[in-house]
């Protein structure tokens, strides 16, 4: 999590969620704009029947979640829609980059409903327009729509970034991602993400007798 920029770790404060700055948000959307506009433009008119069906199924799922008012599911489906298009492209580096951005995408999207509740429903319609352009083979329109969607989302997120947010790690991660599962496993094993650093001198610090002697000098263990 620290290497991916989600948290900072210090001996004084333990694990602290690193919030997104405006620069982080701009960098994130510029990268996605470059990747996604290229991907949808390249895909236009080239989808297989199975890929078209998967895209239509994604839109149906988004419509159903929107009708239920299930914000959490909409956020998840939003991220999956963008990853789906990257997967269709087939470029392994593009797929790997989008996979790497998965939790970042979730961290960004989760901010939007707090500022603009209508933004998610607007995104569904924008997804529908992008899918239509890709299926109908309009490369320029598909790329333009993808860029427009990302710009509108970026503006909403920049404003949302100024609001007080719930900074629990569980809140920011996509629950199905490897990072979230690793964190959940850590909590299950250790019960907390708080930690203490202890140091002592010794020829072999892990020799049982020496370790036991040092632990005996520490109270309340």
Backbone torsions as a table, in degrees:
resi	resn	phi	psi	omega
1	UNK	NA	-40.1	179.8
2	UNK	-65.5	-43.0	-178.2
3	UNK	-65.7	-26.7	-179.8
4	UNK	-91.0	1.3	174.3
5	UNK	86.2	12.3	-178.6
6	UNK	-83.9	-32.2	-175.8
7	UNK	-138.7	161.8	166.3
8	UNK	-118.6	150.8	-177.1
9	UNK	-126.2	127.9	176.2
10	UNK	-138.7	155.4	-180.0
11	UNK	-66.3	-28.4	-177.2
12	UNK	-80.8	-40.5	-172.3
13	UNK	-108.8	-11.0	-177.3
14	UNK	77.8	-142.8	-179.2
15	UNK	-90.9	121.4	-177.5
16	UNK	-122.9	129.1	177.4
17	UNK	-65.6	129.3	178.1
18	UNK	-90.4	114.3	-179.4
19	UNK	-70.4	157.8	177.1
20	UNK	-80.0	131.7	173.0
21	UNK	-89.6	168.6	176.9
22	UNK	-60.4	-40.2	177.9
23	UNK	-61.9	-40.3	176.8
24	UNK	-58.8	-44.5	-177.7
25	UNK	-65.0	-43.8	179.2
26	UNK	-62.8	-45.5	179.0
27	UNK	-59.6	-43.2	-179.1
28	UNK	-59.6	-48.1	-176.5
29	UNK	-73.3	-31.9	176.1
30	UNK	-64.4	-40.3	178.1
31	UNK	-65.0	-45.7	179.8
32	UNK	-65.1	-37.1	179.0
33	UNK	-60.4	-44.6	-179.7
34	UNK	-63.7	-44.1	-176.9
35	UNK	-72.0	-51.2	-169.8
36	UNK	-74.4	-36.0	177.8
37	UNK	-65.4	-40.0	177.3
38	UNK	-65.0	-45.4	-175.6
39	UNK	-62.0	-48.5	-177.5
40	UNK	-69.7	-34.5	177.0
41	UNK	-63.9	-39.2	179.2
42	UNK	-70.8	-33.9	-176.8
43	UNK	-75.2	-24.3	-172.0
44	UNK	-52.6	123.4	178.6
45	UNK	78.0	4.9	-175.6
46	UNK	-117.4	5.3	-177.8
47	UNK	-70.8	143.4	172.5
48	UNK	-78.5	168.5	177.1
49	UNK	-59.3	-40.1	-179.2
50	UNK	-66.5	-39.7	178.6
51	UNK	-67.0	-40.8	176.9
52	UNK	-61.3	-41.3	179.1
53	UNK	-64.4	-39.9	178.8
54	UNK	-65.1	-39.1	179.2
55	UNK	-65.9	-43.7	177.8
56	UNK	-64.5	-37.4	178.2
57	UNK	-64.6	-39.0	177.2
58	UNK	-61.2	-42.8	179.3
59	UNK	-65.3	-38.8	177.8
60	UNK	-63.3	-40.6	179.0
61	UNK	-65.6	-38.2	177.7
62	UNK	-66.0	-41.7	177.8
63	UNK	-60.8	-42.6	-178.6
64	UNK	-65.1	-43.0	179.3
65	UNK	-65.9	-37.4	178.3
66	UNK	-65.5	-41.4	179.4
67	UNK	-63.9	-36.7	178.8
68	UNK	-77.8	-15.5	-175.9
69	UNK	73.3	26.6	-177.7
70	UNK	-87.8	92.0	-175.6
71	UNK	-64.2	-43.2	-178.9
72	UNK	-59.6	-43.3	179.7
73	UNK	-68.3	-38.3	178.0
74	UNK	-61.4	-41.7	179.3
75	UNK	-62.4	-43.2	179.2
76	UNK	-64.7	-44.7	-179.3
77	UNK	-67.1	-33.5	176.2
78	UNK	-59.1	-50.6	180.0
79	UNK	-62.9	-39.2	-179.1
80	UNK	-67.1	-33.8	178.5
81	UNK	-61.0	-46.3	-179.4
82	UNK	-67.1	-39.4	178.1
83	UNK	-67.0	-35.0	179.6
84	UNK	-60.4	-45.4	179.7
85	UNK	-62.7	-40.2	177.9
86	UNK	-64.0	-39.1	179.6
87	UNK	-65.0	-39.5	177.7
88	UNK	-60.2	-35.4	-178.0
89	UNK	-60.2	-40.3	174.1
90	UNK	91.7	-10.6	177.8
91	UNK	-71.1	120.7	-173.6
92	UNK	-64.4	-33.6	179.5
93	UNK	-71.2	-37.6	176.3
94	UNK	-64.7	-45.0	179.2
95	UNK	-61.4	-45.0	-179.1
96	UNK	-62.5	-39.8	179.6
97	UNK	-66.7	-43.4	178.8
98	UNK	-66.3	-36.4	175.7
99	UNK	-63.3	-41.4	179.5
100	UNK	-65.2	-32.0	179.7
101	UNK	-82.2	-4.7	-170.7
102	UNK	-52.8	-51.6	-179.3
103	UNK	-71.2	-32.3	176.0
104	UNK	-63.8	-41.5	177.9
105	UNK	-60.4	-45.2	179.0
106	UNK	-62.0	-43.5	-179.1
107	UNK	-61.2	-34.1	179.3
108	UNK	-75.8	-50.8	-174.7
109	UNK	-63.0	-35.2	-175.0
110	UNK	-63.1	-17.7	178.5
111	UNK	-77.5	-23.7	-167.4
112	UNK	-66.1	-48.4	-174.6
113	UNK	-60.0	-27.2	-179.2
114	UNK	-67.2	-25.7	-179.9
115	UNK	-99.4	-44.7	-174.9
116	UNK	-134.9	90.3	-176.8
117	UNK	-58.3	-24.5	-178.5
118	UNK	-82.1	-11.1	-173.2
119	UNK	-63.5	-37.4	-179.5
120	UNK	-66.0	-40.4	178.5
121	UNK	-67.2	-36.1	175.9
122	UNK	-64.4	-38.0	-179.9
123	UNK	-63.4	-36.6	178.6
124	UNK	-61.0	-44.1	178.7
125	UNK	-66.1	-35.9	177.4
126	UNK	-67.6	-38.6	175.0
127	UNK	-60.6	-40.9	-179.6
128	UNK	-62.9	-40.6	-179.9
129	UNK	-68.4	-39.9	177.6
130	UNK	-63.2	-46.6	179.8
131	UNK	-59.9	-41.7	179.9
132	UNK	-62.4	-44.0	-179.5
133	UNK	-65.5	-40.0	179.2
134	UNK	-65.2	-46.8	-178.5
135	UNK	-63.8	-39.0	-177.9
136	UNK	-82.6	-4.0	174.6
137	UNK	83.2	19.7	179.3
138	UNK	-92.2	89.3	-174.0
139	UNK	-61.8	-48.2	-176.7
140	UNK	-63.7	-42.2	-179.7
141	UNK	-66.8	-42.7	180.0
142	UNK	-59.0	-45.8	-180.0
143	UNK	-65.3	-41.8	-179.8
144	UNK	-64.3	-42.2	179.2
145	UNK	-65.4	-38.7	179.3
146	UNK	-63.3	-43.5	178.5
147	UNK	-64.0	-43.9	179.6
148	UNK	-60.3	-43.0	178.8
149	UNK	-60.3	-45.4	-177.3
150	UNK	-67.3	-37.3	178.0
151	UNK	-64.3	-46.1	179.4
152	UNK	-62.2	-41.3	179.0
153	UNK	-65.5	-40.2	-179.8
154	UNK	-62.3	-42.9	178.8
155	UNK	-60.7	-44.4	179.9
156	UNK	-63.4	-40.9	-176.9
157	UNK	-70.7	-38.0	178.8
158	UNK	-59.3	-41.8	177.2
159	UNK	-68.9	-39.8	-179.9
160	UNK	-65.8	-28.5	-179.0
161	UNK	-64.0	-19.2	-179.1
162	UNK	-86.0	-7.5	179.1
163	UNK	-85.8	157.1	174.7
164	UNK	-71.6	129.3	-173.7
165	UNK	-118.3	158.7	171.3
166	UNK	-78.6	110.9	-172.4
167	UNK	-100.2	21.8	172.7
168	UNK	-64.3	140.8	-178.9
169	UNK	-58.0	-40.5	-178.7
170	UNK	-59.6	-29.4	-178.2
171	UNK	-70.6	-33.2	-171.0
172	UNK	-89.9	-19.5	-174.7
173	UNK	-98.6	142.5	169.8
174	UNK	-64.6	119.8	-173.4
175	UNK	-59.6	-18.6	-178.8
176	UNK	-97.0	-1.1	-176.0
177	UNK	-80.3	156.7	177.9
178	UNK	-58.0	-38.1	180.0
179	UNK	-62.1	-44.2	179.7
180	UNK	-66.0	-39.7	-179.5
181	UNK	-68.3	-38.0	176.4
182	UNK	-64.3	-41.4	179.8
183	UNK	-65.9	-41.7	178.3
184	UNK	-62.6	-40.3	178.2
185	UNK	-64.6	-37.7	177.3
186	UNK	-62.1	-46.4	179.8
187	UNK	-63.8	-38.6	179.4
188	UNK	-63.7	-38.1	-178.6
189	UNK	-77.7	-37.5	-171.2
190	UNK	-114.5	-12.6	174.0
191	UNK	83.8	-17.4	-177.4
192	UNK	-162.1	159.7	174.9
193	UNK	-99.9	11.5	173.5
194	UNK	-80.9	149.3	-179.3
195	UNK	-148.7	160.9	177.8
196	UNK	-126.6	135.9	175.4
197	UNK	-100.6	122.7	178.2
198	UNK	-118.3	139.8	-179.6
199	UNK	-136.7	142.9	173.8
200	UNK	-153.5	158.5	-179.0
201	UNK	-85.8	145.1	177.3
202	UNK	-179.5	149.0	179.4
203	UNK	-64.3	-44.3	176.7
204	UNK	-130.7	93.6	-172.4
205	UNK	-62.2	-19.3	-178.2
206	UNK	-104.5	10.2	174.3
207	UNK	-68.2	124.3	-169.9
208	UNK	-51.5	-45.8	-176.5
209	UNK	-65.2	-41.9	-179.9
210	UNK	-67.0	-40.9	179.4
211	UNK	-64.3	-42.7	179.2
212	UNK	-63.3	-38.3	179.1
213	UNK	-63.6	-42.0	179.8
214	UNK	-69.8	-39.7	179.5
215	UNK	-64.3	-32.3	-179.9
216	UNK	-65.2	-21.1	-179.6
217	UNK	-84.9	-9.1	-178.7
218	UNK	-100.1	127.2	-177.6
219	UNK	-77.7	151.7	171.3
220	UNK	62.7	38.4	170.5
221	UNK	-110.6	NA	NA
